[in-house]
């Protein structure tokens, strides 16, 4: 069922909650620049298996509101939105599944909320540290990064000339590679929201890296890490770092998979996740 909730700062957050035969709920969080529809195939797979599922559009994404203020895109805001939805739906037995930024939000959620706590975590192509240099958003060429920041900071330019990157030609030699990624992201998400989200995550990690490491090390719930072997946005080394911080976590590498693994290889992802959930939860229920 399609639903909205007014979050702590009045931002409307859109989500879809589908109760199943199994009350155990799988909660899906997408990455930056996407929306909940990226989980379409996975949601269908697990609903057919009888699971309850919940997927949300992060603030600034999809059908959720996009607040203007920079500080409304801090990690605590995303985590608080998630917490309020779980309370609203009275979900107490659940697993958190996050792709890319969604995984970062999950880690922060576990740092902040100790009572309404997940039974397990599934981190897909995620990182426990900020994975980009400041001048290389999404590991893109610095020229593109600087242009993105300029556009996002100048409302008149953004509104009248560059509402979406796909509408302009940036075929400068040496930067074509990767533009299809940005074009796809900005087709779904306002540029201002994308840049503000990434810059806020960078600031949070810079000031809290030790806390993040300590939190991951101290988690005593089942954790599955899924990585694409050819991921150039969040390379495999970042999954290895999470595994090093929590040695009980399971790491599954999908050969030939790039960063859009949940879209390009949904059956592989669903099978790996189901195998993990069956072992960790269903067998003991």
N, C-alpha and C positions, 0 to 999 in steps of 0.2 A: 504494500500500500504506500502511495506517495504521501509524504508528510513534511511539515515544516515545524521548526521550533524557534522561538525567539531566544537567542543566547543572552549571556550576561550583559552585553553591551547593546542589546536590541537588534543585533545582526540576525537576519533570518537564515537558518541553515536548513537546506533541503536534504531529505534522506528517504530511503525506501526500506521498509521493514516487512519481511515476509515470514511469519511464523510457520514452522513445519511440524511434522510428527515428532521430531526430536527437538526438545526445548533448548538443547545446547546450541548457542548462536555463534555464527561466524560473522565477524564484523570486518568489513573491507574498507581500507583507506587508500585512495589513489595518490599519485605523485603530483608534483607541481606542473601546472599547465594542462592537467587532464580533468576528468570528471568521473562520476561513478559508472558511466556507461562502459568504461574500459574493462570493467569486471563482468560484462554481460554474459560471456560464455561460462566463466567460473560460477557465477550466481546460478545460472541455469543448471549446471552440473550438480552443485551441492543441494539445490532445492529438490532435484529429482532423487537425491540420496536421502531426503527426508530432513535435512538440517534446516534450522531457522537461520535466516540471513538478514544482515543489515548492511547497507552501503550508503555513504553520505557524500555530498558534494562539499569539499572544504570551502571555507569562507573565501570569497573572491573567485570561486570556480563554479562552473555549471549553473545550476538554478539557485544557488545560494547568493545572498547579498555580497556586494563588493565594497566594503567601507573604504573611505578615502585615506584616512589617517594611517601613517606609516606604522605606528605602534600597534595597530589592530591586526598585524600579521606576524606577531611574535609567536613562538612555539607554545607558550602557555595559553594563548587564545585558542589555537587549534585543539589542544588537549582538553581545555575547558568545554569547548563545544561538544566534543565526543563524550565527556563525562556527563553532561547534562542530558544528552540523548539517551544514554544508557539508563540514567535515573528515570527519565520520562517514560521509557518503555519497560521499566522494572526488570531489566536484564541483569542477572547475577552470575550466570554460568556461561562463559563465552571465551572465544579465542580471538585475538586481534591479528589481522592479516594486513600488512602494509607493503605497498610498492614504492620504492625510492623515497621521496619525502614522507610518504605515509609511514614507512618504517621508522623514520626519525621521530615522527609524532608519537608513535607507539612507545618508543624508548622514553621519551619525555613523559608520557602518560604514566608509565611505570615508576618514574622518579617522583612524580607528584602525588599520585593517588594510591594509597595503600589499602583502602577498604574495599572499594569496588574494583577488584583486581582480576586480571584475566587468568584463565587456567593454562594458557599457552600463548606463545608468540610465533608468528611466521613473518620473517623479514625477507622480502623479495627485492633483490638488487638495491639494497639499502646501505647506509654507512653510519658509523658511530661518530665520525668526525666530519668536518665540512670538506667535501670532496673536490672543490674547485678553488683555483687561485682567484683572488679578488677581481682581477682583470680578465678572467676567463669563465664567465657564467656558463654553466652546463658544458664546460671544457671547450667552448667555442673560441675562435680567433679573437684576440683583444680588440681588433677593429670592430667586430660585430658587437662585442660586449659594451664597448664605449658608446656605440650608436644606440643600443638598446637602452642604456641608462639615460642618455640624452633625451630620447623620445619619451621615456617614462616620466622624466622630470619636467617636461615642457608640455603643459596641457594643451595649449593652442596648436602646437605641432602635431600632437597625438590625435587631437579631436578632428582637426580639419584635413590633415594630410596623411597621417599614418595610423589609422585605427587598428590595422592588422598588418603585420609584416608581409604577409603573402600578397598584399596589394601593391607592393613596390618592387622595383628591380634592384637587387643588391649583388648582381653577378660580377663583383670585383674579383679578379684573378687571385686565387689562394684562399677565398673564404666561402666558395660555393659548398664545400663539404660541410655538412652540418646544418645548412640553412633549411633543409627540408624538415629537420627536427623542430627548429624555431617556428617555421611556418605552420606546422601542425599544432604546436602548443598555442600559438597566438590566435589560431582559428577558434580555439575553445576558451581561452582565458585572456582577459585584458592584460596588456603588457605591464601596466602599472602594478597590478596584483602580483604578477610573476616576479618582477624585479624586487618588489618590496618583501615578498616572502623569502626569496633567496638571501637577500641582504640581512634580514632579521635572523635567519637561521645561522648565517655566518657569524653575526655578533654574539648570539647565544652560545654557540660552540666555543668561540674564542674565550669567553669568560667562564665557561662551565665544563671544559673538557675533562678535568679530573673527576668531577661529579658524575659525568656520563660514564666514564670508565668504571668507576666504583659501583655505580648502579647496575651496569651490565654484569660485572663480576659477581655481584651479590644476588643475582636472580636465581631462584631455585625452582623455576617452572620449566617445562619442556620448551625448547626453542629450536625452530627450524630456520636455517638460512638458505635461501635459494639464490644462485648467481648464474648469470649468463657468461659463458666463456669468452664471448666476443663483445661484451659490454664496454663501450668506450666512454660512456657518460659516468657510470659508477663502476670502474674496473674491478676485476676479481679481487684485487688486493684489499679492497675495503671490506669485503665479506670475510676474508682471511683475518682481518683485524678484529672483527666481531667474534669470530671463532676463538681467537687467542685470548680475548677478554673473558669468555665463558666457554671453557673447554668441554662442558657437557652438551653444548649446543651441537646440533647436527648440521652439516654443510652438504648441500647437494648442488653440484655444478651441472648445468644443462649445456652440453656441447653445441656449438654453433649458434647459440642464442645471443641476441643483442639486447639493448636496454628495454625494448618494448616486448619483452618475453610474455607478459600476461595477455597481450593482444595477438602476437604472432605465433605463440605456442601455448594456447590456453589449455589444450588437453594434457600436455606434458605437465604444466603447472598444476592443474587440478589433480592429476594422478599422484604426483609427488606429495601434494598437501593432504590428499585423502589417505594415502598410505601412512603418513605421519600421524594424522588425527586418529586413524583406526588403531594404531599401535599405542598411542599415548592416552586415549580417552575411551574409545568404544570397547576395547578389550578389558578395561577395568570397571566398566559400568555394569 
